[in-house]
Amino acid sequence: MVTATVREWNDEERWGVLDSPETPGGCFGHYADIQAAGLRTPASGQQVDLTWEAPGFKQDGYDYRAVSIVPRAV
């Protein structure tokens, strides 16, 4: 698990991009990967705990894909 920052999040499409030194170029994150109760909409600039994988193919243009996203308090 690493600390990442939400670069952008598209509520309508339910996905976004997370940045960390361990995931250069960004990490694709999906709504289903967010580990939180209630409304699960991370804000741009928010820090999260990120577990990621490198699946060996590009996920929507990104080399990395989130497995678990745990939002930190804003």
Stockholm file with secondary structure:
# STOCKHOLM 1.0

chainA/1-74         MVTATVREWNDEERWGVLDSPETPGGCFGHYADIQAAGLRTPASGQQVDLTWEAPGFKQDGYDYRAVSIVPRAV
#=GR chainA/1-74 SS CEEEEEEEEETTTTEEEEECTTSTTCEEEEGGGBCCSSCCCCCTTCEEEEEEECCSSCBTTBSEEEEEEEECCC
#=GC SS_cons        CEEEEEEEEETTTTEEEEECTTSTTCEEEEGGGBCCSSCCCCCTTCEEEEEEECCSSCBTTBSEEEEEEEECCC
//
